[in-house]
Amino acid sequence: MATAGKVIKCKAAVAWKPNAPLVMEEIEVAPPQEGEIRIKVIATGVCHTDLYHLFESQQIKGFPAVLGHEGAGVVESVGPGVTDFKPGDKVIPLFISQCGECRFCKYPKTNLCDRNWSSKHYDVMSDSTSRFTCRGQPILQFMGTSTFSEYTVMNQIAVTKIRDDAPLDRVCLLACGVATGYGAAVNTAAVTPGSVCAVFGLGAVGLAAVMGCKNAGASRIFAVDINEEKFKKAKVFGATDFVNPKSYDKPISEVLAEMTNGGVDFSLECVGNTEVMRSALESCVKGWGVSVLVGWTDVKDFSARPIQLISGKTWKGSLFGGFKSKECVPKLVEDYMSGKIMLDEFITHNMPLEKVNDAINLMKTGECIRTILNISK
């Protein structure tokens, strides 16, 4: 392509500081270096983790940054040493890398990677190295990705190639939310056929968890949320029972225990709220109940009575649904293309990048499931 090897000037939504609207800017995107790929971003979802960094994380050192980590695009150019990608390839950038060489990549029971940005810069949610500049200063690449930009540069260990006929404005959801919730059910919880499940929080991650429970063969799936307008959408993904905790004068764990003869077999917390995490654990049946923390947060401690675990329950966490990123995301794309998993049903709004602040407000107020930002043609 004509832009290969040159600095590209393009549009991006820049978060200059926390708790403030994003600002549309012209940024400079440097050419890819050794082992890197420059990607033209076609579409991206707006995920709650973007809002978490902007409004909740309280990490001033994580700014200025270009947010966005749920995107898909096309390879514009590659740096030296890149042999598995070429210009024109359809790709999904990944916030979890898979180098294939570290002890975590070689261990089958985790999807962590020692070379990921989070290994050294977990607090600010960005690597210190960036290929972005704006107004003469470096701009951080949020979660190593930054898909609220027309172009981004990624290390090849954090990019996966997908089939040419995949619709990028759909499969971008597999870069975070849908894979996270779906995998939490089928991988981390390992939901079993005939089991009873409860999913707390019915955003995109929670609805994906509902879909995972259904595909794993659960017999009953309780959808738990204080926004009853989301129950109709949860039914589409396979929920069988619907519970609003505010409709009862007792803890939700007691409500579910009464409905299920002692508690559910599997519960998944998809909110990122430490109090809900405890409720999800307490909603599990003693002896074998499994509760999974899925919602992203790192600002408060969580707690529970020891007897909850002594009685035989398991409390565990899930990052990106337990999927090893580079090898599993293309398989999820295949599952979507074959009809095994849904993606279109998550999308409630489509907007241009310039409307990113409107998309953020829709998520803050619970008025959307997923908004797709159309970044480039």
N, C-alpha and C positions, 0 to 999 in steps of 0.2 A: 504494500500500500504506500501511497505517496507520503504519508506522514511518518513512516518507519524511520527511526533514528533521530527524529526531531522532537522538540518540545511541542506539546499540543496545548493550545489554549481552549478551554471549554467551560460550560456552565456547571456549577455545583451549588448545593445548598450547604452553607458553612454555619456550624454552631460555634460562634465566637466565644460564648460564655454559657454557663449553666443557667437554667430557668429563664431563658430568653428565646424569642422566635429565631428560626434559622433565617439566614440572609442569602439571597441569590447573588452569587459572585462569579466573576471570571477567574478561574484558577489556571495555573500552569502545571501540566503533568509531564514529568520527565520521561525520557525513553527507558525501557526496561534494561536493567543491568544483568549481570551473570545469573542465570537460572530464573529470570523473571519473565513475566508475560504482561503486556499491556492489553487491556480489555475494553472494548466499546460496550458500555452497559446499555441494554435494551429496555429492561424492566426490572422493578424491584418492589417488594412488599415493604410495608411499614410495620415493624415488629415492636412489641412492648419493651424489648431490651433497649431499643433506641431511646424510648421515652425514659426508661430507667436511668440511663446515663445522663440524659438531659435534665431530668427533674429530681432524681432520688439519690444518685450515687455520691453526691457531695464531693466530687474529686475535681477541684479546680485545675489540677495539673493535666487533666484529660482534655483540655481545650487550648486553642481552637482545634476543631476537628470536623471532618466530613463524616456524618453518620451514615447508616444504611449497611445492612449485612445480609439481606435476603434477595439477592439479585441474580440475574442471568444475562449473558451477553455473547459477544463474538470476539475472537482474538483479532486484535489490530496488528500487533507485531510481537516478536519474541526476542529475548536477549541471548547473548552467547551461552552455549551449553544446553539450550532447550531443544530437545529432539522429539518429544512426544506431542507437541502442539505446533500448529502452523496457522498463519493468518486465515481467517474465515471459519475456523472451527467454532462450533457452538459450545459454550462452557458455562459452568456454574462456579463462581468464586465461593470459597469455604472459610468459615471463621475458625474451623478446626483443621489444622494441617494433618497430613499423613506422609511422613518422610519415608516410612517403610524400613528404617534402619535403627531407630532408637529402641530402648527396652520396652517402651510403652507400645509402640507400633508392632513389635514382635510378640507382645503378650496378647493372647486372643480374647481376654475378658475385659479389655478397656479400649476406648477410642481416643485416649489422650495421646499427645505427641510432644516429645521433649523440645522440638524445634518450633512449637507454636508460640505466638506472641504472648499468650497468657502465662507461659513458664517464667517470664521475667517481669512482665508489666501488667499483671492481673488487676492491680488497683486502678490504673488509669485506662484500662481496656483498649490500649493501643500500643503498638511497637514504637520505639523511639525513632526508628528509621521510617522516613516517608518520602514519596516521590511527588508530593504536592507542595506548591507554594502559592501564596496569595498576598497581595499587597506587600511583597518583599519579605514575608516570613513563612516558615514551614507550617504546614497544616497537618495535624495527625490523621492517620487512617484508622478509623474506628474499627476495632476487632480485626484489624489487618485487611479490611475489605473496602469500605467506603463506597457504597453503591448509590448514594445520593449525588452522583457525579456522572457526567457523560462518559468519562474515561477513568479507569483506575489501573494500578499496577500491582501485581500479586506475585509472590514466589510460586513457582510451579508446583511445589508440594502442597499448596492450598488451592489448587484449581483442578476441576475434573471435567473431562470431555464427555459430552452427551450426544445422542443421535441427532442427525441433521434435521429431522422432521418434527422435533419436539417444539411446542409453542413456548417461547421464552417468557411470555407474560402469564404463563400458568406454572411452569416447572420451577420458576424462581422461588416459589413457596417452599420447595424442597431444600432450599439453602438454610432454613432455620425452622420456622414454626411447625409446619406439618410433619417434617421428619422428627422433630423433637417430641411432639406429643404421641405420634404413631409408634415410634420406637420405644418410648417409655412404657407403652403397654405390651408390645410384642417381644421386646428384647429385655428391658430392665425388670419389669414386673413379671414377665413371662406368663401372661394370663393364660389360663387353661380352659379347655372346652367345658361348658356346663357351669362355669364359675359365676359368682355374683360380684359385680364391680361397682365402684362409685368414683365419678370424676368430679373434682371440685374446681369450678371455674370453667366457663364455656366461651372463652375466646378461641382464637384459631388453634392454639396448642391444646386446649381442653377438648375441643371438637375432634381434633386429630386423635387424641387419646381415646375418645369414644369410638371412633372408627377402628382404631387398633383393637380395642376390646371386642368389638363385633367381629372383626375378621379373625380373631383368635378363638371365637366360638363361645363367648360368654353368654349365659342364659338370661341374665338380668343386668342392665346397666343403668345405674342411678345417675342422673345429671343434676348436679347441685350448683345453684347460682342464685344470687339475690335479685337478678334481672330476669324476670319470667318471660320477657320477650325473646330470650335466647332458647327457650325450650323447644319451640317449633323447629328451629335449625338443628338442635341436638337430635331430634327425632329422625331427621333426614340421615344423620350419620350413624344411627343405630341405637340411640338411647330408648329405654323401655319405661323408665320411671323418672319423675321430675319432682325435685324438692327445693323449696325456697326456705332457707334457714330462718328467715324473718317471720315466717308464717307459724312458728312454734314458740312456745314459752319454755322450752327445754333445749339443752345442747343438741346440735345436729347429730352427734355421735349416738345419743340415746334414741333419737328418732329413727336413725337407720338400724340400730340394734333391734328395735321393736319390729321393724319392717322385714328383717332378714334373719330372725331367730338367732340373734347374738352378734351380728356384724357382718360386714362384707368380706369376701376372700381377698380382694385387691382394691386399694384406693390409690388415686393419683391426684396430687395437689398441683394444679396448673395455674396458680394465681401469683405466687411469689410473696405470700403473706405468712409470717411465722405462726400466727395464731391459727390460720387455716391448716397449716402443716400439722399442728398438734391435733386439731379436730379430725383430720384425715386419718392419722394414726389411731386415734381412739375409736374411730368408726370401724376398724378392722376386727374380725373375729379373733378371739384368743386361740393360741395353739398353732395356727399356721397363717394368719393374716399377714399380707405384705402391703406396706404403704411406701409410695415412691414420691420423692420431692422432685418436681419438674420445673416449677416457676422460679425464675432467676431473681435472686436478691443476695446482697452481701452487706447489709447495713444494720442488721439486728441479730442477736443470738436467738436460738430456738431452744425449747425445753419440753420435757415430758416426764411423767413419773416413771421411775425405773421398772415398776411392776408391769408396765406396758410391754417392755421387751422381755422381762423375765418370764412372762406368761407365754412366750413363744412367738410373739409378733416380730416381724422384720421391718426395719426402717432403712431405706436406702435412697440414693440420689441418682439422677439420670441427666447426662449432658449430651445434647444432640441425639437423644434417643438411643444412645449406645452404638450408633452406627459408625463404623470406620469410614471416614468421609469420602475419600477419593474412590474407594472401591464400591461403596454401597449406594451413593447418590445416583449413579447411572442405572443401577438396578431399580431404584425407586421410580426413576423416570420411565423405565420399562413397565413397571407396575401401573403407572398412571396411563400410559399409552394402551395397555391391554385391558383397562377398566377395573383392575383389582383395587386401586385406591382412587379416591375422589380429590380433585383440586378445584375445579370450576366452582363448586358449591361453597367454597370458603370466601370467594370474592364478592364483596358487596358494593365496592366503589372502584372506579377508574379515574385517575386524574393525571394531568401533566406535572412535571417536577416543580413547576412554579407554584403549585397549590399544596406543597408539602406541609405547610403549617396548618392548612385546613385538614389534611389527612391526620396529622398529629392530634388535632382537637377532636376529630371523630373518634379516635381510639381512646383519648382521655375520658370522653363522656360515655363510652360504651355504645356508640351509635353505629359501629361497624364491626365486622369480623376481620376482614383483610381489605385494605385499600392497595391497589396496584398503581404505582407511579410509572407512567410511560416516559422513559428517559430519552431514548433515541429511536429513530426509525430504522 
